[in-house]
Amino acid sequence: MSLPHGEPGDRPTGVAYEQARAAETAQAQAQASGGGQATPYDPLKLCVYATVALLAWLFGAWAVLGFAALGFAGYWRARRAGLTRSKCYLRDTRLVLAYLGVIALAAAAALVLPHVSR
C-alpha cells in the first residue's frame, strides 16, 4: 500500500494519515520478514520519553503546560474526526481529554500561584 501523492489537500491527515502509515509499515515489515531477515525492534518510544523528560526538566511547568496543551489539541481534533477509543491507557478519548486538561490546569496553577500576592 502506498500513500496517495496527489494534491496536498488530497493527502490523508490526522487519524486517516496515521492509519495509512501504520498499514504501510505493517506491509513493509511483512515483506522484510518474508525475506528471512527479521527487522530488529526500534525502541523509538524510549527516545521520545527521554526527550520529553529532558524538556520537562529544563523548562519545568512551561514544558508540562505545552505538552498537555499539544496533547489536548491533538485529542480534541481526533475526537472531532470520530476517534472514540485511543491506544492511550485510558482508552476513552473523553477520559484522555479530561486527564490532559487537569495536567494543563495544574501546570498553569504552578506557574501562576507563586506570583499571586497573599
N, C-alpha and C positions, 0 to 999 in steps of 0.2 A: 504494500500500500504506500502510495506516495502522496504527500500533501499537495493540494492544488497550487498551481503557480499562475493564477490569473491576475486580475486587477487587485490592488491592495484591499479594496472593500469586499472582494470575493473570498478572501482567506478566512478560515475559521479563527475565532478569538475566544478567549475565556475557557469555559468548560469544554466546548467543542474542540478547541485547539489542543488542550491537554489530552483529551481522549484520542484524538488523531495521532498525537505524538506518542502516546502510550502504545497504541496499536502498531505504529511503525517500529518502535523499539522492540516490541514483542516479536514482530516478524523478523527483524534483523537478528535477534537472539536465537530464534528457532533455526534460521539459516546457518548461523555460526555453530550451533550445537550439532547440526546435521553433518557438518564437515569433519567431525571427530574432535575438534578442539572446543572445550568449554570456555566461555568468557568468564574471566575472574570477577568476583564481586567487587564493585566500586563503592567504597564507603563514603560517598559524597555527602550524605546527610551528616556524618560526623564532622566534616569540614565546615558545613553550614552552621551546625550547632556551635562549634568553636568560634567561628566568626561573629555570630550573634552574641555570644557570651563576651567576647573581646570588646565589641562595640558597647554593650551594656556596661561593662566595667569602665571603659573610657569616658562614656558620656552619661552614665548614670540614668536618672529618671527621664532625661530627654530621649535617650535611646529606647527605653521601655515605652514611653508615650508614642514615639514614632512607629515602632514595630506594632504596637497594639492598634494604632490608627490605620496603618497599612493593612494589617490583617482584617480589621473590621471592614474597611472599604472593599477588600477583595471578597470576603464572605458575603457582604451586602450585595455586591454585584452578582456573585454566583447564585445567591438565593433568588434574586430578581429574575435571573435567567432560568430558574427552575430547579436548582440543586436543593434537595431537602435532606439528603444524607451525605455526610462527609467522611473522609478517611481519618479525620481527627478522632481522637479517643472519645470525645463527647458525642460523636456521630450526628446528632440532630443539629442542623445549622442554626436553629434558634438558640440552642444552648451555647454554641460556639460564639455567636454574636454577643450573648449576654456575658460570657466569660471575658471576651476581648474588651467589651465595654467597661466591665468592672476593673480590669487591668488599666485601661486608659484613665479612668477616674482616679484610681489610686496613684498613678504616676503624676497626674495633674495636681492632686492634693499634695503629693510630696514636693512638688515644685513651688506651689503657692503658699502652703502653710508656714514655712519658715519666714516668709516676708509679711505675714499678717501681724499687725501690732496687737499686743494683748492689752 
